[in-house]
Amino acid sequence: MNITIYTKSGCPNCVTAKNLLKTLNLEYKEIDIEVEGRFANFVANYPDARQMPQCFIGDQRVGGLVGLQKALKDLGL
């Protein structure tokens, strides 16, 4: 399973999402949205994203922490 999480520093939901994936022994790629240019690029592609983290499973954006939790539950994890 290909999981990507866009995060920012000081974000408690980002920490919770990463801990959830670690607890489930799921590997993920973390992308710091605060690195130069990434935020503007992300917002251009996903203007409705209003919170961090933003999580993707494969090419499907599942949303923030709640979306990730729901997607993992739907997958039986």
C-alpha positions as CSV (number, residue, x, y, z in Angstrom):
1,M,0.0,0.0,0.0
2,N,1.4,3.4,-1.0
3,I,0.7,6.0,1.7
4,T,1.8,9.6,1.5
5,I,1.2,12.2,4.3
6,Y,1.7,15.9,3.8
7,T,2.6,17.4,7.2
8,K,3.8,20.6,8.9
9,S,5.7,21.2,12.1
10,G,3.8,21.6,15.3
11,C,0.7,19.8,14.0
12,P,-0.8,17.4,16.6
13,N,-3.0,15.7,14.0
14,C,0.1,15.0,11.9
15,V,1.8,13.3,14.8
16,T,-1.4,11.3,15.5
17,A,-1.7,10.2,11.9
18,K,2.0,9.1,11.8
19,N,1.6,7.2,15.1
20,L,-1.5,5.4,13.8
21,L,0.4,4.2,10.7
22,K,3.3,3.1,12.8
23,T,1.0,1.2,15.2
24,L,-0.4,-0.6,12.2
25,N,3.1,-1.3,10.8
26,L,2.2,0.6,7.6
27,E,5.0,2.3,5.8
28,Y,4.4,5.8,4.6
29,K,6.2,8.7,2.9
30,E,6.1,12.0,4.7
31,I,6.3,15.3,2.8
32,D,7.0,18.4,4.8
33,I,4.7,21.0,3.3
34,E,6.7,23.9,4.7
35,V,9.7,23.2,2.5
36,E,10.1,26.0,0.0
37,G,7.5,25.8,-2.8
38,R,5.6,22.8,-1.6
39,F,2.8,24.6,0.1
40,A,2.0,26.8,-2.9
41,N,2.1,23.8,-5.2
42,F,-0.1,21.7,-2.9
43,V,-2.7,24.5,-2.6
44,A,-2.8,25.0,-6.3
45,N,-3.6,21.3,-6.8
46,Y,-5.9,20.9,-3.8
47,P,-7.5,24.3,-3.0
48,D,-10.1,22.7,-0.8
49,A,-7.6,21.3,1.6
50,R,-7.9,23.3,4.8
51,Q,-6.1,21.2,7.4
52,M,-3.0,19.1,7.9
53,P,-2.1,16.4,7.6
54,Q,-3.4,15.6,4.1
55,C,-3.2,11.9,3.5
56,F,-3.2,9.9,0.3
57,I,-3.5,6.2,-0.2
58,G,-2.3,5.5,-3.7
59,D,-3.5,8.4,-5.8
60,Q,-6.6,8.9,-3.7
61,R,-6.7,11.8,-1.3
62,V,-8.5,10.6,1.8
63,G,-8.2,14.0,3.6
64,G,-7.0,14.7,7.1
65,L,-6.7,12.5,10.2
66,V,-10.4,11.6,10.3
67,G,-10.3,10.7,6.6
68,L,-7.2,8.5,7.1
69,Q,-8.9,6.7,10.0
70,K,-12.0,6.1,7.9
71,A,-10.0,4.9,4.9
72,L,-8.0,2.5,7.0
73,K,-11.2,1.2,8.7
74,D,-12.8,0.7,5.3
75,L,-9.7,-1.3,4.3
76,G,-10.2,-3.5,7.3
77,L,-7.1,-2.2,9.1
